[in-house]
C-alpha cells in the first residue's frame, strides 16, 4: 500500500481507498458432531451503520456455501488467542501469528501507553495477520467492562461499573456502551470481552460485585441486552461472561477454583435467564469460566472444561450459535490444576471455539497449540470440530470489520502507516 506522501492529490487518495476495498468475506458456521468426554482436572454516532445480523439470525450453511477446509495449522490457529508483555510486538508474538497462524490477540494495559500507541499496535497486528495469510482480519480483543475493569482510558468514553450504570436504565446503558464502543472501534478493537451477564446472588462472591447489573434476572436481562446493543451500535462485537455464572460462588478463580452449590433448576431460573437475554440480543460470543458447579456437572469438572456445560447447556440448551470463548487459562484457579497444554486440550474437547492462552511466554503458548494439533492428528479431537470452531471465529471477524482510517487519520499518519482496510 503506497504511503500518503507519495500521493499527488487528495482525489487520488480517495480513489485508492475505494479501489482497495476487498470483496466480501462471507460468514461461515458449523457445529461439532463428535461427542468427546471431558477430562478430569489434573458515543453512539448518528452516522453509525446498522449492525450486521446476529449469529442466531444467520442462515445455516449448505454444503455448497461452507467455507473451504483449512489446513490443520490454520484451523487450530484460528481457535487461539495469544497475549504478550510490554508495549511492543515481541518476536515471540510475531512468530505465533506468522508460523502458528494465531488469529486473535488479547490486549492488556501494558501493551500500549496511549490512544496513538494503541492504534499503531492494532495496525501492526493487522499487518502481521495479512502477512500470515489469515482467512479473515486478525481479531483484537480487550476487557473493557467499565468501572474497575477497563484496560483503555485514552481515546474512549469512560464507563462506570455495571451496577452504577444499570441504575440509570436500559437506554442509558445502551448509549453509554455505544459511546465507549465507538472509541474502541476507532482504535482497532473488534471484540470486547463484555458485558458481564453474571447475577450476583452470593454476597460472599470475591470477583463479581459491582461488575454485575444486579441479582434479579428480570431486571438484569434487559440491561445485558442493552449493553450488547450498545456495543453493536459502536461497531464492536459483544461477549457475555462468565458462563455459567460466577456471582453465586464464594471465591475468585484468579486465585483458587471456586465451587457453586447451585442446582440445575435454580440455575435455569436465575443465571440462565440473564445469559439467554444477551444471546437473544445477538451476542457474538459467550465466555466460559473456571467454576465447579456439581449441579450442572456432577463429575466436578470446572465449567469451561466440561462438555456437559459448554456443549450441553450453552450450545444445545440455550441454542447459542456464536463463538464460545474461554476465560484466560492463566488464572491461578486453573494453573493449580493444569499446565497450559493440558488446559488448552481440555477446553477444546469441551467445545470451546476460542481459547485465551493468557500467557506472556510465547514458547509456552506455542507448546499448547502444538498439543492440540497432536490430539487432532491422533483422532482424540475430531478435525470436523476444529473446522467448525475455526469457521465460527472467522465469521465473527468478517461480521465486525477492522477499523478503516479516514482521510483525516491518513493525513496525520507517519509515512510508514499502512491502511488497515476492512473486509466487507
ROPA-919905 format. One record per residue (C-alpha): residue number from 1; residue in three letters; x, y, z. Coordinates in Angstrom, 2 decimals, decimal comma. Layout:
+-----+-----+---------+---------+---------+
|   n | res |      c1 |      c2 |      c3 |
+-----+-----+---------+---------+---------+
| NUM | ALA |       X |       Y |       Z |
...
+-----+-----+---------+---------+---------+
REM end
This chain:
+-----+-----+---------+---------+---------+
|   n | res |      c1 |      c2 |      c3 |
+-----+-----+---------+---------+---------+
|   1 | UNK |    0,00 |    0,00 |    0,00 |
|   2 | UNK |    1,50 |    3,33 |   -1,01 |
|   3 | UNK |    2,41 |    5,91 |    1,62 |
|   4 | UNK |    0,37 |    9,10 |    1,79 |
|   5 | UNK |    3,49 |   11,11 |    0,96 |
|   6 | UNK |    3,65 |    9,51 |   -2,45 |
|   7 | UNK |    0,14 |   10,60 |   -3,44 |
|   8 | UNK |   -0,13 |   13,71 |   -5,57 |
|   9 | UNK |   -3,72 |   14,78 |   -4,95 |
|  10 | UNK |   -6,45 |   14,15 |   -2,30 |
|  11 | UNK |   -8,73 |   12,89 |   -5,07 |
|  12 | UNK |   -6,24 |   10,19 |   -5,91 |
|  13 | UNK |   -6,15 |    9,15 |   -2,26 |
|  14 | UNK |   -9,90 |    8,76 |   -2,22 |
|  15 | UNK |   -9,77 |    6,59 |   -5,34 |
|  16 | UNK |   -7,08 |    4,47 |   -3,72 |
|  17 | UNK |   -9,12 |    3,82 |   -0,62 |
|  18 | UNK |  -12,23 |    2,89 |   -2,61 |
|  19 | UNK |  -10,37 |    0,68 |   -5,04 |
|  20 | UNK |   -8,51 |   -1,15 |   -2,28 |
|  21 | UNK |  -11,61 |   -2,44 |   -0,53 |
|  22 | UNK |  -11,61 |   -6,23 |   -0,97 |
|  23 | UNK |  -14,61 |   -8,35 |   -1,85 |
|  24 | UNK |  -17,00 |   -9,66 |    0,73 |
|  25 | UNK |  -15,83 |  -12,44 |    3,00 |
|  26 | UNK |  -18,96 |  -14,40 |    3,77 |
|  27 | UNK |  -19,63 |  -15,77 |    7,25 |
|  28 | UNK |  -19,38 |  -19,46 |    7,93 |
|  29 | UNK |  -20,58 |  -21,62 |   10,77 |
|  30 | UNK |  -20,96 |  -25,18 |   11,78 |
|  31 | UNK |  -21,41 |  -27,42 |   14,79 |
|  32 | UNK |  -19,20 |  -30,13 |   16,17 |
|  33 | UNK |  -20,74 |  -33,56 |   15,77 |
|  34 | UNK |  -18,47 |  -35,81 |   17,79 |
|  35 | UNK |  -19,12 |  -36,34 |   21,49 |
|  36 | UNK |  -15,86 |  -36,41 |   23,44 |
|  37 | UNK |  -15,90 |  -36,94 |   27,20 |
|  38 | UNK |  -14,19 |  -34,09 |   29,09 |
|  39 | UNK |  -11,04 |  -34,88 |   31,04 |
|  40 | UNK |  -10,98 |  -34,61 |   34,77 |
|  41 | UNK |   -8,92 |  -31,78 |   36,26 |
|  42 | UNK |   -5,01 |  -32,70 |   36,59 |
|  43 | UNK |  -20,53 |    7,69 |   21,89 |
|  44 | UNK |  -23,11 |    6,27 |   19,63 |
|  45 | UNK |  -22,81 |    8,21 |   16,33 |
|  46 | UNK |  -25,84 |    9,03 |   14,22 |
|  47 | UNK |  -23,74 |    8,05 |   11,23 |
|  48 | UNK |  -23,04 |    4,57 |   12,59 |
|  49 | UNK |  -24,35 |    1,93 |   10,15 |
|  50 | UNK |  -26,89 |   -0,65 |   11,25 |
|  51 | UNK |  -25,21 |   -3,63 |   12,92 |
|  52 | UNK |  -24,83 |   -6,87 |   10,99 |
|  53 | UNK |  -27,10 |   -9,82 |   11,75 |
|  54 | UNK |  -26,53 |  -11,73 |   14,97 |
|  55 | UNK |  -25,17 |  -15,28 |   14,83 |
|  56 | UNK |  -28,66 |  -16,63 |   15,53 |
|  57 | UNK |  -30,07 |  -14,74 |   12,53 |
|  58 | UNK |  -27,55 |  -16,11 |   10,06 |
|  59 | UNK |  -28,84 |  -18,91 |    7,82 |
|  60 | UNK |  -27,43 |  -22,36 |    8,31 |
|  61 | UNK |  -24,75 |  -23,11 |    5,74 |
|  62 | UNK |  -25,49 |  -25,51 |    2,93 |
|  63 | UNK |  -22,78 |  -27,88 |    1,71 |
|  64 | UNK |  -22,10 |  -25,54 |   -1,25 |
|  65 | UNK |  -21,87 |  -22,43 |    0,98 |
|  66 | UNK |  -19,46 |  -23,80 |    3,57 |
|  67 | UNK |  -16,03 |  -22,18 |    3,56 |
|  68 | UNK |  -13,20 |  -24,27 |    2,14 |
|  69 | UNK |  -11,48 |  -26,56 |    4,60 |
|  70 | UNK |   -8,45 |  -25,08 |    6,31 |
|  71 | UNK |   -5,14 |  -26,78 |    6,90 |
|  72 | UNK |   -4,63 |  -28,11 |   10,42 |
|  73 | UNK |   -2,19 |  -25,30 |   11,26 |
|  74 | UNK |   -4,60 |  -22,62 |   10,01 |
|  75 | UNK |   -7,70 |  -24,14 |   11,61 |
|  76 | UNK |   -6,14 |  -24,57 |   15,05 |
|  77 | UNK |   -4,55 |  -21,13 |   14,83 |
|  78 | UNK |   -7,96 |  -19,52 |   14,37 |
|  79 | UNK |   -9,02 |  -21,09 |   17,68 |
|  80 | UNK |   -6,19 |  -19,48 |   19,66 |
|  81 | UNK |   -5,86 |  -16,03 |   21,27 |
|  82 | UNK |   -2,31 |  -15,02 |   22,14 |
|  83 | UNK |   -1,07 |  -12,50 |   24,68 |
|  84 | UNK |    2,25 |  -10,73 |   25,11 |
|  85 | UNK |    4,05 |   -8,47 |   27,58 |
|  86 | UNK |    5,19 |   -4,90 |   27,03 |
|  87 | UNK |    4,32 |   -2,03 |   24,68 |
|  88 | UNK |    5,81 |   -3,51 |   21,51 |
|  89 | UNK |    5,04 |   -6,58 |   19,45 |
|  90 | UNK |    7,53 |   -9,21 |   20,54 |
|  91 | UNK |    9,32 |  -11,60 |   18,23 |
|  92 | UNK |    7,52 |  -14,41 |   20,03 |
|  93 | UNK |    4,11 |  -12,95 |   19,24 |
|  94 | UNK |    5,17 |  -12,34 |   15,66 |
|  95 | UNK |    6,12 |  -16,00 |   15,30 |
|  96 | UNK |    2,81 |  -17,12 |   16,85 |
|  97 | UNK |    0,94 |  -15,15 |   14,18 |
|  98 | UNK |    3,20 |  -15,90 |   11,20 |
|  99 | UNK |    4,11 |  -19,53 |   11,97 |
| 100 | UNK |    1,27 |  -20,78 |   14,16 |
| 101 | UNK |   -1,39 |  -18,75 |   12,30 |
| 102 | UNK |   -2,85 |  -17,40 |   15,56 |
| 103 | UNK |   -5,85 |  -15,28 |   14,56 |
| 104 | UNK |   -6,64 |  -13,40 |   17,80 |
| 105 | UNK |   -4,59 |  -11,21 |   20,13 |
| 106 | UNK |   -5,82 |  -10,18 |   23,57 |
| 107 | UNK |   -4,60 |   -6,71 |   24,60 |
| 108 | UNK |   -3,77 |   -5,73 |   28,18 |
| 109 | UNK |   -2,93 |   -2,36 |   29,72 |
| 110 | UNK |    0,83 |   -2,83 |   29,50 |
| 111 | UNK |    0,70 |   -3,31 |   25,72 |
| 112 | UNK |    0,24 |    0,41 |   24,96 |
| 113 | UNK |    0,70 |    3,82 |   26,58 |
| 114 | UNK |   -1,98 |    5,98 |   24,95 |
| 115 | UNK |   -4,53 |    6,02 |   22,16 |
| 116 | UNK |   -1,93 |    6,74 |   19,48 |
| 117 | UNK |    0,29 |    3,85 |   20,52 |
| 118 | UNK |   -2,70 |    1,51 |   20,68 |
| 119 | UNK |   -3,76 |    2,50 |   17,18 |
| 120 | UNK |   -0,25 |    1,84 |   15,92 |
| 121 | UNK |   -0,26 |   -1,53 |   17,69 |
| 122 | UNK |   -3,55 |   -2,70 |   16,21 |
| 123 | UNK |   -2,45 |   -1,57 |   12,74 |
| 124 | UNK |    0,78 |   -3,56 |   13,13 |
| 125 | UNK |   -1,14 |   -6,61 |   14,27 |
| 126 | UNK |   -3,38 |   -6,38 |   11,21 |
| 127 | UNK |   -0,30 |   -6,16 |    9,01 |
| 128 | UNK |    1,07 |   -9,31 |   10,61 |
| 129 | UNK |   -2,26 |  -11,05 |   10,07 |
| 130 | UNK |   -2,11 |  -10,20 |    6,39 |
| 131 | UNK |    1,49 |  -11,39 |    6,19 |
| 132 | UNK |    0,42 |  -14,68 |    7,78 |
| 133 | UNK |   -2,31 |  -15,13 |    5,17 |
| 134 | UNK |   -5,09 |  -15,41 |    7,74 |
| 135 | UNK |   -8,54 |  -16,12 |    6,25 |
| 136 | UNK |  -10,02 |  -13,00 |    7,87 |
| 137 | UNK |   -8,61 |   -9,87 |    9,54 |
| 138 | UNK |   -6,81 |  -10,66 |   12,77 |
| 139 | UNK |   -9,11 |  -10,21 |   15,78 |
| 140 | UNK |   -8,02 |   -7,78 |   18,50 |
| 141 | UNK |   -9,85 |   -8,24 |   21,80 |
| 142 | UNK |   -9,86 |   -6,37 |   25,11 |
| 143 | UNK |  -11,55 |   -6,39 |   28,52 |
| 144 | UNK |  -13,46 |   -3,09 |   28,71 |
| 145 | UNK |  -16,36 |   -3,67 |   31,10 |
| 146 | UNK |  -16,34 |   -0,33 |   32,89 |
| 147 | UNK |  -15,68 |    0,54 |   36,49 |
| 148 | UNK |  -12,67 |   -1,32 |   37,89 |
| 149 | UNK |  -12,17 |   -3,41 |   34,75 |
| 150 | UNK |  -11,07 |   -1,02 |   31,99 |
| 151 | UNK |   -7,88 |   -1,54 |   30,01 |
| 152 | UNK |   -8,22 |    1,57 |   27,81 |
| 153 | UNK |   -8,64 |    5,03 |   29,29 |
| 154 | UNK |   -7,34 |    7,27 |   26,50 |
| 155 | UNK |   -9,39 |    7,73 |   23,35 |
| 156 | UNK |  -12,58 |    6,18 |   24,69 |
| 157 | UNK |  -15,51 |    7,37 |   26,78 |
| 158 | UNK |  -15,17 |    6,03 |   30,31 |
| 159 | UNK |  -17,81 |    3,68 |   31,68 |
| 160 | UNK |  -18,88 |    3,34 |   35,31 |
| 161 | UNK |  -19,42 |   -0,08 |   36,83 |
| 162 | UNK |  -22,36 |   -2,09 |   35,53 |
| 163 | UNK |  -24,11 |   -1,75 |   38,89 |
| 164 | UNK |  -23,92 |    2,06 |   38,72 |
| 165 | UNK |  -24,72 |    2,26 |   35,02 |
| 166 | UNK |  -27,64 |   -0,16 |   35,22 |
| 167 | UNK |  -29,37 |    2,04 |   37,80 |
| 168 | UNK |  -29,84 |    4,63 |   35,03 |
| 169 | UNK |  -31,95 |    2,27 |   32,91 |
| 170 | UNK |  -31,59 |    0,27 |   29,72 |
| 171 | UNK |  -31,48 |    3,19 |   27,29 |
| 172 | UNK |  -28,71 |    4,88 |   29,29 |
| 173 | UNK |  -26,78 |    1,60 |   29,29 |
| 174 | UNK |  -27,08 |    1,30 |   25,52 |
| 175 | UNK |  -26,00 |    4,89 |   24,88 |
| 176 | UNK |  -23,03 |    4,82 |   27,26 |
| 177 | UNK |  -21,78 |    1,49 |   25,95 |
| 178 | UNK |  -22,19 |    2,68 |   22,34 |
| 179 | UNK |  -20,13 |    5,79 |   23,08 |
| 180 | UNK |  -17,38 |    3,64 |   24,58 |
| 181 | UNK |  -17,52 |    1,09 |   21,74 |
| 182 | UNK |  -17,19 |    3,79 |   19,09 |
| 183 | UNK |  -13,87 |    4,73 |   20,65 |
| 184 | UNK |  -12,75 |    1,10 |   20,78 |
| 185 | UNK |  -13,63 |    0,61 |   17,12 |
| 186 | UNK |  -11,65 |    3,69 |   16,10 |
| 187 | UNK |   -8,63 |    2,27 |   17,92 |
| 188 | UNK |   -8,80 |   -1,02 |   16,03 |
| 189 | UNK |  -10,59 |   -3,19 |   18,62 |
| 190 | UNK |  -13,16 |   -5,59 |   17,18 |
| 191 | UNK |  -14,15 |   -7,69 |   20,22 |
| 192 | UNK |  -14,94 |   -6,55 |   23,74 |
| 193 | UNK |  -14,93 |   -9,21 |   26,42 |
| 194 | UNK |  -18,07 |   -7,66 |   27,93 |
| 195 | UNK |  -20,77 |   -7,30 |   29,15 |
| 196 | UNK |  -20,85 |   -9,21 |   32,42 |
| 197 | UNK |  -24,06 |  -11,25 |   32,48 |
| 198 | UNK |  -23,50 |  -12,86 |   35,89 |
| 199 | UNK |  -26,15 |  -12,43 |   38,55 |
| 200 | UNK |  -24,70 |  -11,56 |   41,92 |
| 201 | UNK |  -26,63 |  -13,88 |   44,21 |
| 202 | UNK |  -23,96 |  -14,51 |   46,88 |
| 203 | UNK |  -22,70 |  -11,54 |   48,93 |
| 204 | UNK |  -19,55 |  -13,56 |   49,64 |
| 205 | UNK |  -18,51 |  -13,71 |   45,99 |
| 206 | UNK |  -14,96 |  -12,44 |   45,64 |
| 207 | UNK |  -14,82 |  -11,44 |   42,00 |
| 208 | UNK |  -18,13 |  -10,07 |   40,58 |
| 209 | UNK |  -19,58 |   -7,48 |   42,96 |
| 210 | UNK |  -20,39 |   -4,24 |   41,16 |
| 211 | UNK |  -19,27 |   -5,72 |   37,86 |
| 212 | UNK |  -22,79 |   -7,18 |   37,64 |
| 213 | UNK |  -26,00 |   -5,32 |   36,86 |
| 214 | UNK |  -27,54 |   -6,97 |   39,95 |
| 215 | UNK |  -29,12 |  -10,13 |   41,27 |
| 216 | UNK |  -32,64 |  -10,16 |   39,80 |
| 217 | UNK |  -32,72 |  -11,87 |   36,39 |
| 218 | UNK |  -35,88 |   -9,98 |   35,38 |
| 219 | UNK |  -34,04 |   -6,68 |   35,87 |
| 220 | UNK |  -30,59 |   -7,78 |   34,71 |
| 221 | UNK |  -31,61 |   -9,44 |   31,43 |
| 222 | UNK |  -32,81 |   -6,24 |   29,68 |
| 223 | UNK |  -29,67 |   -4,41 |   30,83 |
| 224 | UNK |  -27,42 |   -7,13 |   29,44 |
| 225 | UNK |  -29,33 |   -6,95 |   26,15 |
| 226 | UNK |  -28,96 |   -3,15 |   26,11 |
| 227 | UNK |  -25,19 |   -3,48 |   26,58 |
| 228 | UNK |  -24,99 |   -5,91 |   23,66 |
| 229 | UNK |  -26,98 |   -3,47 |   21,52 |
| 230 | UNK |  -24,69 |   -0,62 |   22,56 |
| 231 | UNK |  -21,55 |   -2,49 |   21,59 |
| 232 | UNK |  -23,06 |   -3,27 |   18,20 |
| 233 | UNK |  -24,13 |    0,36 |   17,76 |
| 234 | UNK |  -20,48 |    1,33 |   18,24 |
| 235 | UNK |  -19,19 |   -1,28 |   15,79 |
| 236 | UNK |  -17,77 |   -3,81 |   18,24 |
| 237 | UNK |  -18,63 |   -7,45 |   18,89 |
| 238 | UNK |  -20,03 |   -8,41 |   22,31 |
| 239 | UNK |  -19,07 |  -11,21 |   24,69 |
| 240 | UNK |  -21,32 |  -12,40 |   27,53 |
| 241 | UNK |  -19,42 |  -13,58 |   30,58 |
| 242 | UNK |  -18,81 |  -15,55 |   32,78 |
| 243 | UNK |  -20,82 |  -18,65 |   31,82 |
| 244 | UNK |  -22,48 |  -20,41 |   33,61 |
| 245 | UNK |  -22,23 |  -17,59 |   36,17 |
| 246 | UNK |  -19,74 |  -16,59 |   38,86 |
| 247 | UNK |  -21,88 |  -14,39 |   41,10 |
| 248 | UNK |  -23,18 |  -17,31 |   43,18 |
| 249 | UNK |  -19,79 |  -18,70 |   44,19 |
| 250 | UNK |  -17,61 |  -17,68 |   47,11 |
| 251 | UNK |  -14,13 |  -17,41 |   45,68 |
| 252 | UNK |  -12,12 |  -15,89 |   42,87 |
| 253 | UNK |  -10,88 |  -18,15 |   40,04 |
| 254 | UNK |   -7,91 |  -15,83 |   39,58 |
| 255 | UNK |   -6,51 |  -17,40 |   42,74 |
| 256 | UNK |   -8,47 |  -20,59 |   43,51 |
| 257 | UNK |  -11,10 |  -22,70 |   41,80 |
| 258 | UNK |  -14,49 |  -21,71 |   43,31 |
| 259 | UNK |  -17,45 |  -24,04 |   43,77 |
| 260 | UNK |  -21,10 |  -23,03 |   43,36 |
| 261 | UNK |  -23,70 |  -25,28 |   45,05 |
| 262 | UNK |  -26,46 |  -24,13 |   42,67 |
| 263 | UNK |  -28,82 |  -26,79 |   41,33 |
| 264 | UNK |  -29,76 |  -27,12 |   37,67 |
| 265 | UNK |  -33,33 |  -25,98 |   38,37 |
| 266 | UNK |  -32,09 |  -22,95 |   40,27 |
| 267 | UNK |  -29,61 |  -22,11 |   37,51 |
| 268 | UNK |  -32,34 |  -22,29 |   34,87 |
| 269 | UNK |  -34,46 |  -19,88 |   36,91 |
| 270 | UNK |  -31,65 |  -17,39 |   37,52 |
| 271 | UNK |  -28,26 |  -17,25 |   35,73 |
| 272 | UNK |  -29,54 |  -18,88 |   32,55 |
| 273 | UNK |  -32,09 |  -16,10 |   32,09 |
| 274 | UNK |  -29,58 |  -13,25 |   32,00 |
| 275 | UNK |  -27,35 |  -15,13 |   29,56 |
| 276 | UNK |  -30,35 |  -16,03 |   27,40 |
| 277 | UNK |  -31,32 |  -12,35 |   27,24 |
| 278 | UNK |  -27,88 |  -11,50 |   25,90 |
| 279 | UNK |  -27,96 |  -14,36 |   23,43 |
| 280 | UNK |  -31,39 |  -13,27 |   22,19 |
| 281 | UNK |  -29,98 |   -9,74 |   21,72 |
| 282 | UNK |  -27,38 |  -11,17 |   19,32 |
| 283 | UNK |  -24,26 |  -11,53 |   21,45 |
| 284 | UNK |  -21,38 |  -12,66 |   19,25 |
| 285 | UNK |  -19,54 |  -14,66 |   21,88 |
| 286 | UNK |  -20,03 |  -16,20 |   25,32 |
| 287 | UNK |  -17,12 |  -16,69 |   27,71 |
| 288 | UNK |  -16,96 |  -19,85 |   29,79 |
| 289 | UNK |  -15,21 |  -19,67 |   33,13 |
| 290 | UNK |  -13,46 |  -21,59 |   35,88 |
| 291 | UNK |  -16,07 |  -22,59 |   38,45 |
| 292 | UNK |  -17,16 |  -26,01 |   39,62 |
| 293 | UNK |  -20,94 |  -26,43 |   39,67 |
| 294 | UNK |  -21,80 |  -30,03 |   40,65 |
| 295 | UNK |  -25,47 |  -29,36 |   39,94 |
| 296 | UNK |  -24,57 |  -28,78 |   36,29 |
| 297 | UNK |  -21,83 |  -31,40 |   36,01 |
| 298 | UNK |  -21,68 |  -33,99 |   38,82 |
| 299 | UNK |  -18,15 |  -35,01 |   37,79 |
| 300 | UNK |  -16,78 |  -31,85 |   39,39 |
| 301 | UNK |  -15,06 |  -30,75 |   36,18 |
| 302 | UNK |  -14,62 |  -26,95 |   36,04 |
| 303 | UNK |  -17,25 |  -25,42 |   33,79 |
| 304 | UNK |  -15,00 |  -24,25 |   30,97 |
| 305 | UNK |  -13,58 |  -27,79 |   30,67 |
| 306 | UNK |  -16,96 |  -29,51 |   31,00 |
| 307 | UNK |  -18,63 |  -30,73 |   27,81 |
| 308 | UNK |  -21,86 |  -31,02 |   29,79 |
| 309 | UNK |  -21,74 |  -27,27 |   30,49 |
| 310 | UNK |  -20,08 |  -25,87 |   27,34 |
| 311 | UNK |  -21,79 |  -28,02 |   24,73 |
| 312 | UNK |  -24,75 |  -29,45 |   26,65 |
| 313 | UNK |  -26,03 |  -26,28 |   28,29 |
| 314 | UNK |  -24,67 |  -23,38 |   26,25 |
| 315 | UNK |  -24,60 |  -24,78 |   22,74 |
| 316 | UNK |  -27,59 |  -27,12 |   22,93 |
| 317 | UNK |  -29,93 |  -25,99 |   25,72 |
| 318 | UNK |  -29,55 |  -22,22 |   25,20 |
| 319 | UNK |  -29,06 |  -22,73 |   21,44 |
| 320 | UNK |  -26,11 |  -20,37 |   21,22 |
| 321 | UNK |  -24,66 |  -20,50 |   17,70 |
| 322 | UNK |  -21,83 |  -17,96 |   18,05 |
| 323 | UNK |  -18,27 |  -18,20 |   19,35 |
| 324 | UNK |  -17,67 |  -19,86 |   22,72 |
| 325 | UNK |  -14,51 |  -18,39 |   24,22 |
| 326 | UNK |  -12,69 |  -19,47 |   27,36 |
| 327 | UNK |  -11,74 |  -17,28 |   30,24 |
| 328 | UNK |   -7,99 |  -16,75 |   30,49 |
| 329 | UNK |   -6,20 |  -20,05 |   31,07 |
| 330 | UNK |   -3,51 |  -18,28 |   33,08 |
| 331 | UNK |   -5,79 |  -17,72 |   36,09 |
| 332 | UNK |   -4,47 |  -19,20 |   39,32 |
| 333 | UNK |   -7,52 |  -21,41 |   39,83 |
| 334 | UNK |   -6,68 |  -23,13 |   36,56 |
| 335 | UNK |   -2,89 |  -23,24 |   36,76 |
| 336 | UNK |   -3,15 |  -25,02 |   40,11 |
| 337 | UNK |   -4,77 |  -27,94 |   38,28 |
| 338 | UNK |   -3,48 |  -27,81 |   34,70 |
| 339 | UNK |   -0,46 |  -26,86 |   32,69 |
| 340 | UNK |   -1,28 |  -24,71 |   29,69 |
| 341 | UNK |   -1,10 |  -27,51 |   27,08 |
| 342 | UNK |   -3,45 |  -29,78 |   29,07 |
| 343 | UNK |   -5,83 |  -26,91 |   29,82 |
| 344 | UNK |   -5,95 |  -25,97 |   26,14 |
| 345 | UNK |   -6,72 |  -29,54 |   25,10 |
| 346 | UNK |   -9,43 |  -29,82 |   27,76 |
| 347 | UNK |  -11,01 |  -26,54 |   26,66 |
| 348 | UNK |  -11,16 |  -27,61 |   23,02 |
| 349 | UNK |  -12,57 |  -31,04 |   23,87 |
| 350 | UNK |  -15,33 |  -29,41 |   25,90 |
| 351 | UNK |  -16,48 |  -27,46 |   22,83 |
| 352 | UNK |  -14,88 |  -24,03 |   23,21 |
| 353 | UNK |  -14,17 |  -22,33 |   19,88 |
| 354 | UNK |  -11,60 |  -19,74 |   21,00 |
| 355 | UNK |   -9,01 |  -20,29 |   23,74 |
| 356 | UNK |   -7,48 |  -17,36 |   25,63 |
| 357 | UNK |   -3,98 |  -18,71 |   26,28 |
| 358 | UNK |   -3,27 |  -15,79 |   28,60 |
| 359 | UNK |    0,48 |  -16,15 |   28,87 |
| 360 | UNK |    3,37 |  -13,79 |   28,13 |
| 361 | UNK |    5,55 |  -16,78 |   27,27 |
| 362 | UNK |    5,28 |  -17,28 |   23,50 |
| 363 | UNK |    7,05 |  -20,63 |   23,67 |
| 364 | UNK |    4,59 |  -21,92 |   26,26 |
| 365 | UNK |    1,69 |  -20,75 |   24,10 |
| 366 | UNK |    3,20 |  -22,49 |   21,08 |
| 367 | UNK |    3,51 |  -25,72 |   23,06 |
| 368 | UNK |   -0,20 |  -25,57 |   23,89 |
| 369 | UNK |   -1,10 |  -25,04 |   20,23 |
| 370 | UNK |    1,11 |  -27,93 |   19,17 |
| 371 | UNK |   -0,50 |  -30,15 |   21,82 |
| 372 | UNK |   -3,93 |  -29,56 |   20,29 |
| 373 | UNK |   -2,61 |  -30,40 |   16,82 |
| 374 | UNK |   -1,18 |  -33,65 |   18,14 |
| 375 | UNK |   -4,58 |  -34,55 |   19,61 |
| 376 | UNK |   -6,24 |  -33,87 |   16,26 |
| 377 | UNK |   -3,70 |  -35,97 |   14,39 |
| 378 | UNK |   -4,26 |  -38,79 |   16,88 |
| 379 | UNK |   -8,04 |  -38,62 |   16,42 |
| 380 | UNK |   -8,72 |  -37,58 |   20,02 |
| 381 | UNK |  -10,12 |  -34,24 |   18,82 |
| 382 | UNK |  -12,18 |  -34,54 |   15,62 |
| 383 | UNK |  -10,96 |  -32,43 |   12,71 |
| 384 | UNK |  -14,54 |  -31,51 |   11,80 |
| 385 | UNK |  -14,96 |  -29,99 |   15,27 |
| 386 | UNK |  -11,82 |  -27,89 |   14,76 |
| 387 | UNK |  -13,01 |  -26,77 |   11,31 |
| 388 | UNK |  -16,42 |  -25,79 |   12,73 |
| 389 | UNK |  -14,86 |  -23,80 |   15,57 |
| 390 | UNK |  -12,47 |  -22,03 |   13,20 |
| 391 | UNK |  -15,40 |  -21,17 |   10,91 |
| 392 | UNK |  -17,33 |  -19,57 |   13,77 |
| 393 | UNK |  -14,36 |  -17,40 |   14,76 |
| 394 | UNK |  -13,72 |  -16,39 |   11,15 |
| 395 | UNK |  -17,40 |  -15,50 |   10,71 |
| 396 | UNK |  -17,26 |  -13,22 |   13,77 |
| 397 | UNK |  -14,24 |  -11,44 |   12,34 |
| 398 | UNK |  -15,97 |  -11,00 |    8,99 |
| 399 | UNK |  -19,10 |   -9,55 |   10,64 |
| 400 | UNK |  -17,12 |   -6,91 |   12,53 |
| 401 | UNK |  -14,51 |   -5,48 |   10,16 |
| 402 | UNK |  -11,36 |   -3,80 |   11,35 |
| 403 | UNK |  -11,16 |   -0,05 |   11,67 |
| 404 | UNK |  -10,63 |    1,70 |    8,33 |
| 405 | UNK |   -8,84 |    5,07 |    8,65 |
| 406 | UNK |  -10,46 |    8,26 |    7,48 |
| 407 | UNK |   -8,70 |   10,77 |    5,24 |
| 408 | UNK |   -8,03 |   12,91 |    8,32 |
| 409 | UNK |   -6,35 |    9,95 |   10,03 |
| 410 | UNK |   -4,21 |    9,35 |    6,96 |
| 411 | UNK |   -3,19 |   13,00 |    6,75 |
| 412 | UNK |   -1,91 |   12,83 |   10,34 |
| 413 | UNK |   -0,20 |    9,45 |    9,91 |
| 414 | UNK |    3,54 |    8,92 |    9,56 |
| 415 | UNK |    4,87 |    7,86 |    6,13 |
| 416 | UNK |    5,15 |    4,21 |    7,18 |
| 417 | UNK |    1,47 |    3,95 |    8,10 |
| 418 | UNK |   -0,37 |    1,15 |    6,27 |
| 419 | UNK |   -4,09 |    1,12 |    5,58 |
| 420 | UNK |   -6,00 |   -1,30 |    7,80 |
| 421 | UNK |   -8,79 |   -1,68 |    5,28 |
| 422 | UNK |  -11,98 |   -3,52 |    6,14 |
| 423 | UNK |  -13,09 |   -6,72 |    4,53 |
| 424 | UNK |  -16,75 |   -6,06 |    3,95 |
+-----+-----+---------+---------+---------+
REM end
